[in-house]
Amino acid sequence: MRKLTILLICICISAKAFPENFRDWAPTPPMGWNSWDCYGPTVTEDEVRANAVYMAENMKHYGWEYIVVDIRWFVENDKAGGYNQTDPVYVMDEYGRYMPAVNRFPSAADGQGFKPLADYIHSLGLKFGIHIMRGIPVQAVEKKLPIKGANGATADQIYSTDLQCTWLRDNYTILRDKPGAQEYYNSIFDLYASWGVDFIKIDDLSRPYHKDEIEMIRIAIDNTGRDIVLSTSPGPTPVTEAEHISNHANMWRMIDDVWDVWKDMDELFGHCANWYPYIKPGNWPDCDMIPLGRISIRGERGEDRMTRLTKDEQCSLMTLFTIFRSPLMFGGDLPSNDDFTLALLTNEKVLEMHCESVNNRQLSNNYGKIVWTAEHPVKNIQYIALFNNTDIEENIVVVDMNGLGITGRYRVTDMWSGEEVGVLSGSFSRPLRKHASGLYMIEKL
């Protein structure tokens, strides 16, 4: 009986120490909207709510569910086209934890934080996310603010100026071995959990790679008992850290910010070719946000505009993102969508591939003529994506079907148009305009 009691105690301790596997919180690639591409660091509550309503009414049925407030929601006087690093007015509580700026998020008044906004998002059947920078606020260090739950430790005792973010200097690095360091991360995630946060994007973790802070963040999220999906940013995350990041985050950036210029897309293909072996449920290499629709209303780069990518380039972007099974975080202002943009986001067959496909991989890259493939795990379906990444006005891209184990006849359907291409045998090829692509469903006969 004594041995049984000890065994039961050990089981209980183990269950408490090792919470539910975080990968279960994102079994398929997360899909949502992020405020960065259209509003930069200046988004307001009304704009967030408007995008949430649009998603609930037009996209939720297709699997879109996250609404994410990006960077510097705690600054009262930020600006478009960059950041106010001259005289920013920060909002934080007595424990050095950032709070939403009430002049931008009125429902956060009286210390309520993001809970009222999160409750509203949840009432629409959606999930709520926020962005933060790694580390502890410089202002908290300067004021020597106490750390909640740290037995008297203060902010000035856990920081270092080493490796401070070079492009946004709000925070300092947290030193893991200092008393109060883990407690600070615990305290901010306890706060976010109390607000009802479902998703957290954390910046300045991946370039360079901050292993200690990533591990502290993992512990802090798990300690909350809430399922909070973790996204690390920006890229490129080092491929040499693939095992480590897979053990701590649900999604991680492979590349720096992707904007509406073809050179960013062209670079992305190389990163995808390196990262596809690490795609698995709960772990998603991230192609970055989708810079389509209306962007840069008050964004970081350029003026208010519809995306500069051509329609062919937009289709190529969505084809790569979906066959690669990247998280899909739309960056444009959803209420400004035109029919073409909405159609790219709500194609049922394409999203089924994105959600359910397996063995996603690049087959070949022949001087910019690129082939990707994947399979459906249950249905008799092979997916083929062809890309002409060159500036040649028309290129023929060819797939050797024998190499895929397809030796007989097969039916080909264009997944974007839904039209049947025909019943074929042997190799499959299509002529493609420059920067264009094709996405096809192959059924063996």
N, C-alpha and C positions, 0 to 999 in steps of 0.2 A: 504493500500500500504506500509506503514511504517513497519507493522508487517511482510509482505512478504519479504521486503528488509532485515530486521534483520534475518529472517529465512534463506534466501539465503546466507548471510554472515556466519552464524553459520555452514551451510552445507559445505561451502568452507573451513572454518577453520578446521572442523572435518576431511574433506577429506585430507587436508594437514598433519594434525597431526597423522592420522592413515592410513599409506600407505597400499597398497595391502597386503593381508594376506600372510605371508612368507611361510606358508604351501603349498600354490599353486605352489611354485617354485620346489617342489620335490613331485609330486603327487604319484610317484612310487619310490621304493628304488633306490638311485643313484648307477650307475654302472660305474666303471672306472679303471684306473691304477694309482698307487702311487709308487714313486721312493724309498721308505724307505727300503723295504725288500732286494732289490738287490743292492742299491747304498748308503745306509745310508745317511750321511750328505755331500756326495761328488759328487752328480750327476752333470753332465755337460749338456750344451745346446744340443750338438750333440746326447747325449743319450736320452734326452727327446724327441727330434724330431724323432729319430728312433722308439721309442715306439709309438709315435703318428701316424706315417705312418703305422705301423703294425696294430694298432687298426682301423684306417680308412679303410684299405684294407681288413681286416679279421673279424672284430668284430662289426663295427658300425651298420651293418644291423641287428644285434641281440639286439641292445639297449645299447651297451657300448658307453660311450660318454665323460667321464671326464679324463683329463690328469693332474695329481697333482704332483707338485714339493714339496717334503717334506723338512724336517728341515734344517735350517742354510744355505740357498741359498745366504746369505749375508756375509759369511765367506770365505776369500780367501784361507786359508791354513788349512781347516779341514782335518780329517783323517778317514780312515776306522777303524772298530773295536771299535768304541766309539766316543768321541769328543775331539778335541783339546781345552782343558781348561787351557793350560799353557801360550800360546802366540797367541791367535786367533787375526786375522786381520779382524776387522769388516768394513763393508762399510755402511755408512748412510749419509743422507743429512743434511742440516743445521738445520732442525727441529727435529732431533733425530729419523728419520724414516729410517729403514733399506732399503738398495737398493741392487739389485743383484750384486754379485761379477763379474766384467767384465772378469776376467781371466777364469771364468767358463761359463759365459753367455755373449759371445761377442756382441750379438745384443743389450745388455743393455747399450752400450757405449753412452757417451754424455748425460747422464741423462734420457735416454729413458725408463729405468726400464724394466719391463717385457712386455711392450706393443708390441714390435715387435714379441716376442715369442707367446704371446697370439693371435696376429693377424694371425700368421702362423697356430696355432692350430685351430682357428676359420675357416680358409680357407679350412681346411680338413673336416669341418662339425662337429667338436668336441668342447668341452668346456674346459676351462683352470682353474686350481686351484693351490693354494699355501698353505703352512703350516707356521704358526707363533707360537711363545710362547706368552702367556698372559703377560701383563705388559709393562713397559717402559725400554729401554736399560740402563744398569748400566753406560755405557760410556756416554750416553746422560745426565744422572744425574750428573756425575762427571764433565762434561764440562758445566753444567748449560745451556744447549741449549734451545732456545725459543720454545714454542709450537705454531704451526701455528693456527691462529684464536683465540688465548686465551688472547688478550689484555695485553700482557706483561708477562704473567705467564711463568715460566721456569720449566724445567724437575725436578730440585731439590726441587720444591715446591709441588709435587703431589705424591711422592713415599713413600714407607715404606719397610724396610728390613724384616718385619714380613711376614712369609709364603712365603719367596722367594723359588723358585723351588729348591729342594735338589739335583736333578740329572743333572741340567744344569743351570749354574748361570749367564746367559747372561742378565737377566732382573730383575727388582724389581717389587713388587706389586704396583698397582695404587690405591690410596685412593679416593674413589668416592666423598667424601664431599669437596675435595680441588678444588678451582678455577683452571680450566685448565685440570682437569682430563677427563671429557667427551670430551673436545675439542681435547685432544691427540688422543683418540680413533677415534673421527670423522676425524681427519687429516690423520690417516693411512688408514682408509677405503675410504676416498675420493681419496687417491693416488691409492689404489688397483682398485677402480672403473674406474679411468682414464686409467689404464692399460688394462682393459677388463677382470678382474678376475670374474669368475662365481662361484667359490667354495672356501671356506676357512676352513682349519682344524686348530683348535686352541688348543694348548697343555697346560697341567698343569692347566686345569680348573676343573677337576672332582674329583681329589683325592689329597687334600680335595676339597670340592665343593665350588667354588668361586662365590657366588650368585651375589655380587655387580658387579664384572667385567663381568659376563655373561649378566647382564642387560645393562651395558654400551655398550657392543658389539652389542646387539640387536638394541639399539637406533642408534648406529653409522652406522650399515648396512642399516637400514631403511632410515636414513637421506641421503644416497647416491642416492636413487632412482633407484639403480641397483639391479637386482635379484641375490643375492649372497647366495648360499646355505651354511648354517653354520653347521659344524661338530665339536663336542667337544671331547676332549681326555685328558688323557687316561682313563682307567677304574680302578676299577668299579665305575660308577656313582651311588650314593646312590639311592636305590629304593624309599626311603622316599622323594626324590626330583623329583619324576616322573612328578607331575603336573607342577612344576616350569620349568623343562627342556623342557617339551612339549610346554610350552608357549614361549620359546625363541630359541630353536635350531631345526634344521631339523633332525639331527642324533647325537647320543651320544654313547660313548663306554660303554659297560657293563663289560669289562674285561681289564686287562693289555695286553701287546703285546702277540699275538698268534703266535708262531713259529712252525716249522715243527717237533714237538714232540707230541706224543699222549696225554701226561698228560695235555697239554694246551687245547686240544680238549675236553678231559673228563671233565675238569673244566668248559668249556664253556656251556655244557649242563645244568648245574645247574643255571647259569645266565639266560639262555634262558627261563627256566621254571619260573623264577621270573618275567621276563619282557614281556612275550607275551601279557598280557592284555593291554599293552600300544602301540601296533602296530596300526597305523592308517595313512591315507594319509598325507604326509608332516611331519610325526614324526616317526623316524625309529631307534629303539634300534640297536646298531651296534656291530656285532661279531668281528670286527677288520679286518685287511687286510687278503687276501688269500695267504698263504705262499707256493704256488705251482710253478711248473716250475723251472727255473733257478734262484736261489736266492743267496744273500750274495756275489755278485761279488766284492763289496767293502762294505759289510753290517756290521751290528753291531755284529752279532753272527756267529762264525764259518767261514769256508773257502768257496770259490766259489764252488757251488754244485747244482745239481738238488735236489729237495725237498727230505727229508729223510722219509716222509710219504709213506707208501705202497700204492699201487693202491686202495686197499680196503679202507684205511684210507682217501685217497684223495676223493673218492666217498662219504664217510660218511661226510666229511667236506662240500662238495658242496651240499649234500642232506640237511644237517641241515641249512646251510646258506640260501638256497632257500626256503625251506618250512617255515622257520622262517621269511622270507622276510627281511633279513638283507641287508643293503647296500653291494654291491659287489665291493671291491677295490682290484684288483689283484696286488700282490706284486712282482711277478717274472719279469724277463726281457722278454718282449713279443717277440722280434725277435728270442730268443733262444727256443721258445716253440717247443715241439714235438707234434705229432698228438694226443696223448692221452690227453695232457693238453688242447690243443685247443678244443677238443671234449667236455671236461668237461665245457668249457666256452660258448659253442655255441649250446647246445641242445635246440631246439626250444620249445618242450613241457615242459621241466623243466623251461625254462625262462618265458614261458607263465604263469605257476603256480606262479613263483616268482613275476611277474608283476601284476597279476590279482586276485590271490586267496584272500579269506576272512576267518575270524574265525579261524585263524592259532593258534594251541594250542597243548600242550603236553597232551596226553590222559593218559599215564601211564609210570611209571618207576619201573619195578619189578627187583630190584637188578641188574641194568645195562642193562636189556632188555627193551628198550625204544620205545614208540610209539608216533608219532606225526601225526596230521591230519589237513586238511583244506578243503575248498570247493571252487568251481568256482561260482561266483555270478550269472551267467546266464546259463551256460551249466549244464547238468545233470551229474556232475562229483564230486566225492569225492577223495581227495588225501590222501594217507597213506604212511608214512615213518616209516620203522622198523630199529632199531639199535641194534647190539650186542656190547655193550661197554665193555664187560667182556674180560678176558684173556682165557676163555673157548674156545677151538678150534672150537666147533660148538654148537650153541644154537638155539633152536626153539623159535621164537618170535610170539606171537598170538594176534590177534585183535578180540574182540567181536563185530561183525558187527551189532547185534541187538542194541547195545548201541549207534550206529551211525544212527539208524533209517532205516537200510537196512535189511529188513526181508525176502526178496525173493531172486531170482537169480540175479547175477551181473557178469559183465565181468571185468577181471583184465588185465591191460597192464603194463609191465615193462617200466617205463618212460626213463630209461637210454639206454636200448637196443632197445626199440620200439617194442619188441616182445610181443605177446599176451600170457598171462599165462594160461588163460582158463575162462570158465563160471562156477561159483561156487555158493554155497549157504551156509548159516551158517557162522561159524567163518572162519577167514583167517589167515594162518600161513605160515612162511617160515623158513627154516634152514639157519643160517647165520654164516660165519666164524668169528673169533674174530676180533673186531673193524670194521666189515663190516656192510653194510646197504642195504636196498632195498627201492626203491621209486616207488609207483604204482598209476595208475589212475584207479579208480573204477567207472564203469558206471552201474547204476541201470537198470535192464531189466523189 
